[in-house]
Structures are given as structure tokens and as C-alpha cells.
Amino acid sequence: MMNLHDGYVVDVPYPTFVHRQAMPTWLNMVVQQQGIQAPDLKRPFRYLELGCAMGIHLHLTAAAHPQGHFVGVDFNAQQLLVAQEGIERTHISNIELIHASFSELLTQQLEPFDFIVTHGVWSWIAQEHQQAIVQLVSQLLKPNGIFYCSYMSHPGATHFTSVQKLMLEMSQHLTGDSASKATQTVHFARRLAQTQRGLFEKVPSLADDLTALAQDKPSYIAHDFLSQHWQPQHSADMIRLMAQQGLAFIAGAGVIENIDVLEFSPEVRRMLDQLPVLTLRETSKDILRNTLQRQDVYVKKAQKLNQAQRSAYYDQQLFCLTPQAPVGQSLAQDEKLGQLHDLVPLFEQVLSSLSQHAMSTQQILKRSKLKISAQQFSEILMVMVWAGYVHPCAAQQHPQMAVKMNMWMHEQALPWRVIPECATAISLSS
């Protein structure tokens, strides 16, 4: 079998990943936290994943959101067969799979979508396929609809450019499948790094990055580094490109990157605030963070929440604990929250409050007795969401769908489990 199809690795399967930040309940939270209207999850909605691979993320997301209709698209027929086998096993019926390239999808008559997501695709495909994604989003995303796009970003990925080119060129002179070639090319790049010359002298961290990369699955390395169209992006270019289609950049899907007060000093924040346009601010933040991957959230024809709608969000959107929440334990040494020493007692208090029952932002704030606004307190809550201990509650639940999905995950020895009350999936191995 050929290793590449249109410059993209096809002879080894892409490893299965699940992305909580690309699920509807999470995306709605991100958008509403920024004061923007989001799709109504209490009503039926439509969700499109571009590049769904074996469909694990799509399948789990569908099981967690019974009110939605989920469409997965991929050009790799073999991976879609695996996805179809899973659907036939779980009998979860709100999923539809389409075998097509993005250009071919443009010719099909599809109803519009409330959510369009693509993860691990954009930076690895040819420019004409990127343009097809742009056209699909322009044509198929509803007003107020959300577009999620992850991509490799400058400057964090910049120093990998020469190494990736070396790996790609070397792979064309090796035998075996792409996973084997990935292992061999990383090994050679690490040998070069040991010389500590040239690029490795100028960027000492690159050797450590290659050591970390070598620990990943060979199939993951192959898909990430052996594509002919490997290309990091500048956030300013992406934001402008989407703006041309009527999509406004709203925030990063990871949540924590939206809380500048936790990351930047007052002096840096003043510098950023003085910049006249969004593209300058985001590019500056990428430089300050050395951003390797961005997870952008855009909204089509975005409309701001009015004051009443914003208050309703803080009053009505409930939050609950995830199974990983360390209730009753000290967070002083917690890997994620322990660094925020002054906030640790408050974090522990929030976990204690939510251990009784789900609550809204306003309800948790009232219990804390802090004299701050709901908007300010919501940022503190988002830190706990980012840490994986708190999550927005589901708009609707269908426990039987979750049971079927979780049984299949167990049979497949995969670590993810649907948490219906949170409308998400977690990994038991994390």
C-alpha cells in the first residue's frame, strides 16, 4: 500500500484521541464566557467533524449529546470502516459517516450545522484542501454557529521546520511503513542533536523536544511529521482568513489561555491592551507563550450577550464535579492548581460546595462570600474547569447511550468513558 495519499500519511492509522475542548457543551461554555451567544443545546443541533478518522471522538461526543446529530467526514475508507463497526456495536443512532474529501463534500447537499470542528488536520493538508474547509465553513455553518480549528502555530513550531523537512526527505529513502520510517528518522534527528551544533546550539531545547517526541507512538509521529504539506500557521493569518468568511475569533478552546491575569504581569497586560487590533494582540501572546498549537474558536456572525442574557448564563448554567475531582484533599501540591497559592483555599471550597450538588456560577460565588463580580469569579471557575475537576452540566442526558458507549470502550480496551451529567468523556488513564 502507498504511504501517502495527496501528501498525507495513509498506511498507518492515526492514533485515537478525544478532545473535550471540541465538544458542544465545552465550546458553548467558552463562547458564553466571552459574552457571545452560542447555539441552544436544549434543542436539536447539528455537529460536523472534518477528518474524523476512526470516529472515536465523534462517537463519544454523540453518546454524550443525545439531542444532537453528528456527521463525521474522512477521505480514508479504511478508518471509516472501523468507525462504522463501532456504531453497529453500540447502536447509537445519532451519527452519520461520509466517505469524501473536503472538496467532494462541497458538492453534497447537506443541511447547515451549529458546530464544525477539525482537529489535527489543518496544518497537514494541501492548500486546496484548506480552502475547501474554509468554503465548507462559509457555506454550512449557521449564524451564531461555532467553528473549532486546531493547528500548529508559530513560533512554537518554527524550530521544528528544518527537522520535519529532514524527516520527510529521509523517509523517502527508507523502506517499511510510515511508522517504521518515523522511528528511524527521529532516531537520526536525535543523533544530530547530540552534536550540539548549528540549530541545536541556537535552540538547545530542540534536543529535549526530540527526546520527548521519540516517546510518542510511531504512528502519531508519522502523521505529524511525514506529511508533505506540514506547515505551521501564524494566528494573525488564520484570524484574517476566517474574518473574510464572517467568522469572528472569540477565544482559545483550552480556556486557560483566555485568562491573561493569571499568565501575564500587569505591565505586560498594559502593553497588550495598548495594541490596536486583535491580530497584533494574539501574535504578541503567541510570541510570549512560544505557542506550539492553537485551538481557535470562531463564531459566525457573532452577537454579544446583552446584560440580561449574561446574567442568565451565570444564574442558570450549572457546573458539577468530574470523577477526577480531589474532593476533601489538599490542593497545595496539585500539579495544576497548587502553583496558584493564594487561590488554593478557594479552589478547595469550590470542590466542597460542588460535592453536595451542581451549582451555577452565582450560587458558588454566593457560598464563597467573595466581594467580586460573577464575571470575575467565573474566571476562577474556569481554572478549575481547565484542571479537569469541574465541568459544565449537560443540557440533556441519555444514560443508556452512555452505558452502551462505555461498554464498547471497555471491550476495546480504550480508556475513555462518557460522563453523561457533564456531556463529555474522560480518560481513566489520566
QUIPEKA-V171644 format. One record per run of one state. SS is the DSSP state (A for helix, B for strand, O for the rest). FROM is the first residue (numbers start at 1). TO is the last residue. If there is no record, write none. Layout:
# QUIPEKA-V171644
{{SS:FROM:TO} {SS:FROM:TO}}
This chain:
# QUIPEKA-V171644
{{O:1:3} {B:4:5} {O:6:7} {B:8:9} {O:10:19} {A:20:22} {O:23:23} {A:24:33} {O:34:35} {B:36:36} {O:37:44} {B:45:50} {O:51:55} {A:56:64} {O:65:67} {B:68:74} {O:75:76} {A:77:90} {O:91:94} {B:95:99} {O:100:101} {A:102:105} {O:106:112} {B:113:118} {O:119:121} {A:122:124} {O:125:126} {A:127:140} {B:141:153} {O:154:157} {A:158:171} {O:172:177} {A:178:193} {O:194:198} {A:199:202} {O:203:204} {A:205:213} {O:214:217} {A:218:225} {O:226:232} {B:233:233} {O:234:234} {A:235:243} {O:244:246} {B:247:252} {O:253:255} {A:256:258} {O:259:259} {A:260:263} {O:264:265} {A:266:273} {O:274:277} {A:278:289} {O:290:292} {B:293:300} {O:301:303} {B:304:304} {O:305:306} {A:307:316} {O:317:317} {B:318:321} {O:322:340} {A:341:354} {O:355:358} {B:359:360} {A:361:368} {O:369:373} {A:374:387} {O:388:389} {B:390:392} {O:393:398} {A:399:411} {O:412:415} {B:416:419} {O:420:423} {B:424:427} {O:428:430}}
